[in-house]
Amino acid sequence: MTRRNKRIAGFLAAIALAVAGLGYVGLRTQSPSASAAEAGLLRVQQPGTSATASPTPVPADAAAKRLAEKVARTKKVLTARANKARATKPKPAPTTTPTTAPTSPAPTAPGTAKKGAATWNQDGISASLKDSGVSWFYNWAPDPQGIPAPAGVEFVPMIWGADAVNESTLATAKSNGDTLLGFNEPDLGEQSNMTVERALELWPQLQKTGLRLGSPAVAWGADQNGQWLDRFMKGADSKGYKVDFITLHWYGSDFNPKNATQQLKSYVEATYAKYRKPIWLTEYSLMNFGSGPKFASPADQAEFVRLSTEMLESLDYVEHYSWFAFPTSKNGQDETGLYRPGGAITEPGKAYRSAGS
């Protein structure tokens, strides 16, 4: 992240801290392999709710509205800058799916059916996927985008937003997997940005693929009455639409690994208690955009990976999880990444490799 971007994020965080009822503002870079999802994300995350508490709606107020508008304006600047930077880089390799995975000297980690990778393509990705012991991966796109998966590692396609709901893209997704992830953070203006009504209007086309179908992955408030996912699920139920599992994203700003694990567990438990459907946690990690360090130390990240994956493995209704992000950042810093270009593993990557063993 550039110094200018850090200053922007810090400014927004200061505003967020003044708004009652809001958790934190996080900034991350989406996968460059999914063209619609490449821009940086500014998210407002609500605190987790305990599984035993009754979720209640979060009232809207003028301050929250002003914050959302400021975030949206800033995101336009960041997105434009990201698009300009990408335009100067070589075009990505053509989208192909090799029939055989390249061989690699990397050892095969203990496998777990739950553990996956939220990834984009980088040097040595196939060997890294094999080394990690993941059973599945996704990249915010309907096809693997040239990522050569090792044997036994399944690709899961996604329909990212409204523009991807067309015959060609749906056919591509259907030909690349047997499970389909729904819209990416439709509750955020800088992500797929959809009203509940529009999502429900398009949902039958996803359903017609015949694939197992995950809910839209909201950025926050999945466990709360009256929020985006609650309204979507009620609408889907009233129309008889199929939603086979709930897809979640979660980011924590408490860098104490035990505290963060409990906060994540509370959110997952509360969401399951609300919908009683299997859970896929397809993005999660620790990031802070208040005062202090933006990312946890490698040791704290590794401990959080260890504790959180142990917790997620213990919950029968959690079918899959994937840390954000599997690769390290392209700015030369590890940030939350598990594997560097070429396959070198980070400290939290070692903990993730051991998950499920």
C-alpha positions as a Markdown table, in Angstrom:
| # | Residue | x | y | z |
|---|---|---|---|---|
| 1 | Met | 0.0 | 0.0 | 0.0 |
| 2 | Thr | 1.3 | 3.4 | -0.9 |
| 3 | Arg | 1.9 | 6.1 | 1.7 |
| 4 | Arg | -0.9 | 8.1 | 0.2 |
| 5 | Asn | -3.3 | 5.2 | 0.4 |
| 6 | Lys | -2.3 | 4.7 | 4.0 |
| 7 | Arg | -3.1 | 8.3 | 4.8 |
| 8 | Ile | -6.5 | 8.0 | 3.1 |
| 9 | Ala | -7.3 | 4.8 | 5.1 |
| 10 | Gly | -6.1 | 6.4 | 8.3 |
| 11 | Phe | -8.3 | 9.4 | 7.7 |
| 12 | Leu | -11.3 | 7.2 | 7.1 |
| 13 | Ala | -10.6 | 5.1 | 10.1 |
| 14 | Ala | -10.6 | 8.2 | 12.3 |
| 15 | Ile | -14.0 | 9.1 | 11.0 |
| 16 | Ala | -15.2 | 5.5 | 11.6 |
| 17 | Leu | -14.2 | 5.6 | 15.2 |
| 18 | Ala | -16.5 | 8.5 | 15.8 |
| 19 | Val | -19.5 | 6.8 | 14.4 |
| 20 | Ala | -21.6 | 5.0 | 17.1 |
| 21 | Gly | -22.3 | 1.4 | 16.3 |
| 22 | Leu | -19.7 | 0.9 | 13.6 |
| 23 | Gly | -16.8 | -1.5 | 14.1 |
| 24 | Tyr | -13.8 | -0.7 | 11.9 |
| 25 | Val | -12.8 | 0.3 | 8.4 |
| 26 | Gly | -10.5 | -2.3 | 6.6 |
| 27 | Leu | -8.7 | -1.9 | 3.3 |
| 28 | Arg | -7.5 | -4.9 | 1.2 |
| 29 | Thr | -6.7 | -5.6 | -2.4 |
| 30 | Gln | -8.9 | -8.0 | -4.2 |
| 31 | Ser | -7.8 | -10.7 | -6.6 |
| 32 | Pro | -6.2 | -9.4 | -9.8 |
| 33 | Ser | -7.4 | -12.6 | -11.5 |
| 34 | Ala | -11.0 | -11.6 | -11.2 |
| 35 | Ser | -11.4 | -8.4 | -13.2 |
| 36 | Ala | -14.5 | -7.2 | -11.5 |
| 37 | Ala | -13.1 | -7.7 | -8.1 |
| 38 | Glu | -9.6 | -6.2 | -8.5 |
| 39 | Ala | -10.2 | -2.9 | -6.8 |
| 40 | Gly | -9.3 | -2.2 | -3.1 |
| 41 | Leu | -12.0 | -2.6 | -0.6 |
| 42 | Leu | -13.1 | -0.2 | 2.1 |
| 43 | Arg | -15.5 | -2.1 | 4.4 |
| 44 | Val | -17.5 | -1.2 | 7.5 |
| 45 | Gln | -17.7 | -4.3 | 9.7 |
| 46 | Gln | -20.2 | -4.7 | 12.5 |
| 47 | Pro | -19.0 | -6.3 | 15.7 |
| 48 | Gly | -19.8 | -10.0 | 16.0 |
| 49 | Thr | -23.0 | -11.0 | 17.9 |
| 50 | Ser | -23.0 | -13.9 | 20.4 |
| 51 | Ala | -24.7 | -17.0 | 19.4 |
| 52 | Thr | -27.2 | -16.8 | 22.3 |
| 53 | Ala | -28.1 | -13.1 | 21.8 |
| 54 | Ser | -31.1 | -12.1 | 19.7 |
| 55 | Pro | -29.7 | -10.2 | 16.7 |
| 56 | Thr | -31.2 | -6.7 | 16.4 |
| 57 | Pro | -31.2 | -4.2 | 13.5 |
| 58 | Val | -28.5 | -1.5 | 13.5 |
| 59 | Pro | -30.3 | 1.9 | 13.2 |
| 60 | Ala | -29.1 | 4.1 | 10.4 |
| 61 | Asp | -28.1 | 7.6 | 11.3 |
| 62 | Ala | -26.8 | 10.7 | 9.5 |
| 63 | Ala | -23.2 | 10.1 | 10.6 |
| 64 | Ala | -23.2 | 6.6 | 9.2 |
| 65 | Lys | -24.6 | 7.8 | 5.9 |
| 66 | Arg | -21.9 | 10.5 | 5.7 |
| 67 | Leu | -19.2 | 7.9 | 6.4 |
| 68 | Ala | -20.6 | 5.6 | 3.7 |
| 69 | Glu | -20.6 | 8.4 | 1.2 |
| 70 | Lys | -17.0 | 9.4 | 2.0 |
| 71 | Val | -15.9 | 5.8 | 1.7 |
| 72 | Ala | -17.5 | 5.5 | -1.7 |
| 73 | Arg | -15.9 | 8.8 | -3.0 |
| 74 | Thr | -12.5 | 7.7 | -1.8 |
| 75 | Lys | -12.9 | 4.2 | -3.3 |
| 76 | Lys | -13.5 | 5.8 | -6.7 |
| 77 | Val | -10.1 | 7.4 | -6.5 |
| 78 | Leu | -8.4 | 4.2 | -5.4 |
| 79 | Thr | -10.1 | 2.2 | -8.1 |
| 80 | Ala | -9.1 | 4.6 | -10.8 |
| 81 | Arg | -5.5 | 4.5 | -9.6 |
| 82 | Ala | -5.5 | 0.7 | -9.5 |
| 83 | Asn | -7.0 | 0.5 | -13.1 |
| 84 | Lys | -4.3 | 2.9 | -14.4 |
| 85 | Ala | -1.6 | 0.8 | -12.8 |
| 86 | Arg | -2.9 | -2.5 | -14.2 |
| 87 | Ala | -3.1 | -0.9 | -17.7 |
| 88 | Thr | 0.7 | -0.6 | -17.7 |
| 89 | Lys | 1.3 | -4.2 | -16.8 |
| 90 | Pro | 1.6 | -7.2 | -19.3 |
| 91 | Lys | -1.7 | -8.9 | -20.0 |
| 92 | Pro | -2.4 | -12.1 | -18.0 |
| 93 | Ala | -1.9 | -15.4 | -19.6 |
| 94 | Pro | -4.9 | -16.8 | -21.5 |
| 95 | Thr | -7.5 | -18.6 | -19.4 |
| 96 | Thr | -6.7 | -22.3 | -19.8 |
| 97 | Thr | -7.1 | -25.2 | -17.5 |
| 98 | Pro | -4.2 | -27.7 | -17.9 |
| 99 | Thr | -5.2 | -31.4 | -18.1 |
| 100 | Thr | -2.3 | -32.3 | -15.9 |
| 101 | Ala | -0.7 | -30.4 | -13.0 |
| 102 | Pro | 3.0 | -29.7 | -13.1 |
| 103 | Thr | 5.2 | -31.8 | -10.9 |
| 104 | Ser | 6.8 | -30.2 | -7.9 |
| 105 | Pro | 9.2 | -31.2 | -5.2 |
| 106 | Ala | 7.0 | -29.5 | -2.6 |
| 107 | Pro | 5.7 | -31.9 | 0.1 |
| 108 | Thr | 2.1 | -32.6 | 0.4 |
| 109 | Ala | 0.6 | -31.3 | 3.7 |
| 110 | Pro | -2.0 | -33.1 | 5.7 |
| 111 | Gly | -5.2 | -32.6 | 3.9 |
| 112 | Thr | -8.6 | -31.4 | 5.2 |
| 113 | Ala | -11.8 | -31.3 | 3.3 |
| 114 | Lys | -12.6 | -27.9 | 4.8 |
| 115 | Lys | -9.4 | -25.9 | 4.1 |
| 116 | Gly | -9.3 | -23.9 | 0.9 |
| 117 | Ala | -7.5 | -21.0 | -0.8 |
| 118 | Ala | -8.8 | -17.6 | -1.7 |
| 119 | Thr | -6.1 | -16.9 | -4.4 |
| 120 | Trp | -5.0 | -15.4 | -7.6 |
| 121 | Asn | -2.3 | -16.6 | -9.9 |
| 122 | Gln | 1.3 | -16.1 | -9.1 |
| 123 | Asp | 4.6 | -17.9 | -9.7 |
| 124 | Gly | 4.7 | -21.3 | -8.2 |
| 125 | Ile | 1.0 | -21.3 | -7.3 |
| 126 | Ser | 0.5 | -25.0 | -8.1 |
| 127 | Ala | 3.3 | -26.1 | -5.9 |
| 128 | Ser | 2.0 | -23.8 | -3.1 |
| 129 | Leu | -1.5 | -25.2 | -3.3 |
| 130 | Lys | -0.1 | -28.7 | -3.1 |
| 131 | Asp | 2.2 | -27.8 | -0.2 |
| 132 | Ser | -0.7 | -26.2 | 1.8 |
| 133 | Gly | -2.9 | -29.3 | 1.8 |
| 134 | Val | -6.0 | -27.4 | 0.6 |
| 135 | Ser | -8.8 | -29.3 | -1.0 |
| 136 | Trp | -10.3 | -26.5 | -2.9 |
| 137 | Phe | -9.7 | -22.9 | -4.2 |
| 138 | Tyr | -11.5 | -20.0 | -5.7 |
| 139 | Asn | -10.5 | -16.8 | -7.4 |
| 140 | Trp | -13.7 | -14.6 | -7.6 |
| 141 | Ala | -14.1 | -15.8 | -11.2 |
| 142 | Pro | -16.2 | -18.4 | -13.0 |
| 143 | Asp | -13.1 | -20.3 | -14.2 |
| 144 | Pro | -9.6 | -21.0 | -12.9 |
| 145 | Gln | -8.0 | -18.1 | -14.8 |
| 146 | Gly | -4.9 | -20.1 | -15.7 |
| 147 | Ile | -4.3 | -21.5 | -12.2 |
| 148 | Pro | -3.0 | -25.1 | -12.7 |
| 149 | Ala | -4.5 | -26.9 | -9.7 |
| 150 | Pro | -2.8 | -30.0 | -8.4 |
| 151 | Ala | -4.6 | -33.3 | -8.5 |
| 152 | Gly | -7.2 | -33.5 | -5.7 |
| 153 | Val | -7.7 | -29.7 | -5.4 |
| 154 | Glu | -11.1 | -28.6 | -6.6 |
| 155 | Phe | -11.9 | -25.3 | -8.2 |
| 156 | Val | -15.1 | -23.5 | -7.1 |
| 157 | Pro | -16.5 | -20.9 | -9.5 |
| 158 | Met | -18.2 | -17.7 | -8.5 |
| 159 | Ile | -20.7 | -15.4 | -10.2 |
| 160 | Trp | -19.3 | -12.1 | -8.9 |
| 161 | Gly | -22.1 | -9.6 | -9.7 |
| 162 | Ala | -25.0 | -8.7 | -11.9 |
| 163 | Asp | -22.8 | -8.3 | -15.1 |
| 164 | Ala | -21.8 | -11.9 | -14.8 |
| 165 | Val | -25.3 | -13.2 | -14.9 |
| 166 | Asn | -25.5 | -14.1 | -18.5 |
| 167 | Glu | -25.7 | -17.4 | -20.5 |
| 168 | Ser | -22.0 | -17.5 | -21.4 |
| 169 | Thr | -20.6 | -16.8 | -17.9 |
| 170 | Leu | -23.1 | -19.2 | -16.2 |
| 171 | Ala | -22.1 | -21.9 | -18.7 |
| 172 | Thr | -18.4 | -21.3 | -18.0 |
| 173 | Ala | -19.1 | -21.6 | -14.3 |
| 174 | Lys | -21.1 | -24.8 | -14.7 |
| 175 | Ser | -18.3 | -26.4 | -16.8 |
| 176 | Asn | -15.7 | -25.7 | -14.1 |
| 177 | Gly | -17.3 | -27.0 | -10.9 |
| 178 | Asp | -20.2 | -28.6 | -9.1 |
| 179 | Thr | -20.7 | -25.8 | -6.5 |
| 180 | Leu | -21.3 | -22.1 | -7.3 |
| 181 | Leu | -20.6 | -19.1 | -5.0 |
| 182 | Gly | -23.0 | -16.3 | -5.2 |
| 183 | Phe | -22.5 | -12.5 | -5.4 |
| 184 | Asn | -19.4 | -10.9 | -3.8 |
| 185 | Glu | -20.3 | -8.4 | -1.1 |
| 186 | Pro | -23.4 | -7.0 | -2.8 |
| 187 | Asp | -24.0 | -4.8 | 0.3 |
| 188 | Leu | -20.9 | -2.7 | -0.6 |
| 189 | Gly | -21.0 | 0.0 | -3.3 |
| 190 | Glu | -17.5 | -0.7 | -4.3 |
| 191 | Gln | -18.0 | -4.5 | -4.7 |
| 192 | Ser | -20.9 | -6.1 | -6.5 |
| 193 | Asn | -23.2 | -3.3 | -5.3 |
| 194 | Met | -26.7 | -4.9 | -5.6 |
| 195 | Thr | -30.0 | -4.2 | -4.0 |
| 196 | Val | -31.7 | -7.2 | -2.4 |
| 197 | Glu | -34.5 | -6.9 | -5.0 |
| 198 | Arg | -32.0 | -7.1 | -7.9 |
| 199 | Ala | -30.2 | -10.1 | -6.4 |
| 200 | Leu | -33.5 | -11.9 | -6.0 |
| 201 | Glu | -34.5 | -11.0 | -9.6 |
| 202 | Leu | -31.3 | -12.6 | -10.9 |
| 203 | Trp | -31.1 | -15.6 | -8.5 |
| 204 | Pro | -33.2 | -18.0 | -10.6 |
| 205 | Gln | -30.6 | -17.9 | -13.4 |
| 206 | Leu | -27.9 | -19.0 | -10.9 |
| 207 | Gln | -30.3 | -21.7 | -9.7 |
| 208 | Lys | -30.9 | -23.0 | -13.2 |
| 209 | Thr | -27.2 | -24.1 | -13.4 |
| 210 | Gly | -28.2 | -27.0 | -11.2 |
| 211 | Leu | -25.1 | -26.5 | -9.1 |
| 212 | Arg | -25.0 | -26.5 | -5.3 |
| 213 | Leu | -25.5 | -22.8 | -4.6 |
| 214 | Gly | -24.0 | -20.6 | -1.9 |
| 215 | Ser | -25.6 | -17.4 | -0.7 |
| 216 | Pro | -24.3 | -14.0 | -1.6 |
| 217 | Ala | -21.3 | -13.2 | 0.6 |
| 218 | Val | -22.1 | -10.0 | 2.5 |
| 219 | Ala | -19.4 | -7.9 | 4.0 |
| 220 | Trp | -21.0 | -7.6 | 7.4 |
| 221 | Gly | -24.2 | -8.2 | 9.4 |
| 222 | Ala | -25.0 | -11.7 | 8.2 |
| 223 | Asp | -26.3 | -12.5 | 11.7 |
| 224 | Gln | -28.5 | -9.4 | 12.1 |
| 225 | Asn | -32.2 | -9.0 | 11.5 |
| 226 | Gly | -33.1 | -6.4 | 8.8 |
| 227 | Gln | -29.7 | -6.4 | 7.2 |
| 228 | Trp | -28.9 | -7.3 | 3.6 |
| 229 | Leu | -28.5 | -11.1 | 4.0 |
| 230 | Asp | -31.5 | -11.4 | 6.3 |
| 231 | Arg | -33.7 | -9.6 | 3.7 |
| 232 | Phe | -32.3 | -11.7 | 0.9 |
| 233 | Met | -32.9 | -15.0 | 2.7 |
| 234 | Lys | -36.4 | -14.0 | 3.6 |
| 235 | Gly | -37.1 | -13.1 | 0.0 |
| 236 | Ala | -35.6 | -16.3 | -1.3 |
| 237 | Asp | -37.6 | -18.4 | 1.1 |
| 238 | Ser | -40.9 | -16.6 | 0.2 |
| 239 | Lys | -40.2 | -17.3 | -3.5 |
| 240 | Gly | -39.1 | -20.9 | -3.0 |
| 241 | Tyr | -35.5 | -20.2 | -4.2 |
| 242 | Lys | -32.6 | -22.5 | -3.4 |
| 243 | Val | -29.8 | -21.5 | -1.1 |
| 244 | Asp | -27.8 | -24.5 | -0.1 |
| 245 | Phe | -25.3 | -22.8 | 2.3 |
| 246 | Ile | -24.4 | -19.4 | 3.8 |
| 247 | Thr | -21.2 | -17.7 | 2.6 |
| 248 | Leu | -19.4 | -15.4 | 5.1 |
| 249 | His | -16.6 | -12.9 | 5.1 |
| 250 | Trp | -15.0 | -11.7 | 8.4 |
| 251 | Tyr | -12.1 | -9.4 | 9.2 |
| 252 | Gly | -11.0 | -8.6 | 12.8 |
| 253 | Ser | -9.0 | -5.7 | 14.2 |
| 254 | Asp | -8.3 | -7.3 | 17.6 |
| 255 | Phe | -4.8 | -8.7 | 17.2 |
| 256 | Asn | -5.0 | -10.9 | 20.3 |
| 257 | Pro | -5.3 | -14.3 | 18.7 |
| 258 | Lys | -7.6 | -15.7 | 21.5 |
| 259 | Asn | -9.9 | -12.7 | 21.4 |
| 260 | Ala | -10.1 | -12.7 | 17.6 |
| 261 | Thr | -10.9 | -16.4 | 17.5 |
| 262 | Gln | -13.7 | -16.0 | 19.9 |
| 263 | Gln | -15.1 | -13.0 | 18.0 |
| 264 | Leu | -15.0 | -15.0 | 14.8 |
| 265 | Lys | -16.6 | -18.0 | 16.5 |
| 266 | Ser | -19.4 | -15.8 | 17.8 |
| 267 | Tyr | -20.2 | -14.4 | 14.4 |
| 268 | Val | -20.2 | -17.9 | 12.8 |
| 269 | Glu | -22.3 | -19.4 | 15.6 |
| 270 | Ala | -24.8 | -16.5 | 15.5 |
| 271 | Thr | -25.2 | -16.8 | 11.7 |
| 272 | Tyr | -25.7 | -20.5 | 11.8 |
| 273 | Ala | -28.2 | -20.1 | 14.6 |
| 274 | Lys | -30.2 | -17.7 | 12.4 |
| 275 | Tyr | -30.3 | -19.7 | 9.2 |
| 276 | Arg | -29.5 | -23.3 | 10.2 |
| 277 | Lys | -27.6 | -23.9 | 7.0 |
| 278 | Pro | -24.0 | -25.0 | 6.4 |
| 279 | Ile | -21.4 | -22.3 | 6.5 |
| 280 | Trp | -18.6 | -21.4 | 4.1 |
| 281 | Leu | -16.2 | -18.8 | 5.4 |
| 282 | Thr | -14.5 | -17.7 | 2.2 |
| 283 | Glu | -12.6 | -14.7 | 3.4 |
| 284 | Tyr | -11.2 | -14.0 | 6.8 |
| 285 | Ser | -8.0 | -12.6 | 8.4 |
| 286 | Leu | -6.8 | -9.8 | 10.8 |
| 287 | Met | -6.6 | -6.2 | 9.6 |
| 288 | Asn | -6.7 | -2.9 | 11.5 |
| 289 | Phe | -7.2 | 0.6 | 10.2 |
| 290 | Gly | -7.5 | 2.4 | 13.4 |
| 291 | Ser | -4.4 | 3.6 | 15.2 |
| 292 | Gly | -1.4 | 1.3 | 15.5 |
| 293 | Pro | -0.2 | -1.4 | 13.2 |
| 294 | Lys | -2.3 | -2.3 | 10.2 |
| 295 | Phe | -1.5 | -6.0 | 10.3 |
| 296 | Ala | -0.7 | -8.4 | 13.1 |
| 297 | Ser | 2.8 | -9.6 | 13.6 |
| 298 | Pro | 3.7 | -12.8 | 11.8 |
| 299 | Ala | 3.7 | -14.6 | 15.1 |
| 300 | Asp | 0.3 | -13.3 | 16.1 |
| 301 | Gln | -1.1 | -14.1 | 12.7 |
| 302 | Ala | 0.3 | -17.6 | 12.9 |
| 303 | Glu | -1.3 | -18.1 | 16.3 |
| 304 | Phe | -4.6 | -16.8 | 15.1 |
| 305 | Val | -4.4 | -19.1 | 12.1 |
| 306 | Arg | -3.7 | -22.0 | 14.4 |
| 307 | Leu | -6.5 | -21.2 | 16.8 |
| 308 | Ser | -9.1 | -20.2 | 14.2 |
| 309 | Thr | -8.6 | -23.2 | 12.0 |
| 310 | Glu | -8.8 | -25.5 | 15.0 |
| 311 | Met | -12.1 | -23.8 | 15.9 |
| 312 | Leu | -13.5 | -24.0 | 12.4 |
| 313 | Glu | -12.5 | -27.7 | 12.0 |
| 314 | Ser | -14.4 | -28.4 | 15.3 |
| 315 | Leu | -17.7 | -27.0 | 14.1 |
| 316 | Asp | -19.6 | -29.6 | 12.1 |
| 317 | Tyr | -21.7 | -27.1 | 10.2 |
| 318 | Val | -18.7 | -25.2 | 8.9 |
| 319 | Glu | -18.1 | -27.0 | 5.6 |
| 320 | His | -15.3 | -24.9 | 4.1 |
| 321 | Tyr | -13.0 | -22.0 | 5.1 |
| 322 | Ser | -10.3 | -20.0 | 3.3 |
| 323 | Trp | -7.9 | -17.4 | 4.7 |
| 324 | Phe | -7.5 | -14.1 | 2.9 |
| 325 | Ala | -5.3 | -14.2 | 1.1 |
| 326 | Phe | -3.4 | -17.3 | 0.1 |
| 327 | Pro | -0.7 | -15.3 | -1.9 |
| 328 | Thr | 1.2 | -12.5 | -0.4 |
| 329 | Ser | 0.5 | -8.9 | -1.6 |
| 330 | Lys | 2.1 | -7.8 | -4.9 |
| 331 | Asn | 3.6 | -4.8 | -3.2 |
| 332 | Gly | 6.5 | -6.9 | -1.9 |
| 333 | Gln | 5.1 | -7.2 | 1.6 |
| 334 | Asp | 3.7 | -10.3 | 3.2 |
| 335 | Glu | 0.8 | -8.6 | 5.0 |
| 336 | Thr | -1.7 | -11.5 | 5.6 |
| 337 | Gly | -0.4 | -13.7 | 2.8 |
| 338 | Leu | 0.5 | -17.4 | 3.2 |
| 339 | Tyr | 2.8 | -18.0 | 0.2 |
| 340 | Arg | 5.2 | -15.7 | -1.6 |
| 341 | Pro | 5.8 | -15.8 | -5.4 |
| 342 | Gly | 8.0 | -18.8 | -6.1 |
| 343 | Gly | 6.5 | -20.8 | -3.2 |
| 344 | Ala | 8.3 | -19.5 | -0.2 |
| 345 | Ile | 6.0 | -19.9 | 2.8 |
| 346 | Thr | 5.3 | -17.3 | 5.5 |
| 347 | Glu | 5.0 | -18.0 | 9.2 |
| 348 | Pro | 1.2 | -17.9 | 9.1 |
| 349 | Gly | 1.4 | -20.0 | 6.0 |
| 350 | Lys | 3.2 | -22.8 | 8.0 |
| 351 | Ala | 0.3 | -22.7 | 10.6 |
| 352 | Tyr | -2.3 | -22.9 | 7.8 |
| 353 | Arg | -0.4 | -25.8 | 6.2 |
| 354 | Ser | -0.7 | -27.7 | 9.5 |
| 355 | Ala | -4.5 | -27.0 | 9.8 |
| 356 | Gly | -6.6 | -30.1 | 9.8 |
| 357 | Ser | -3.7 | -32.4 | 10.5 |
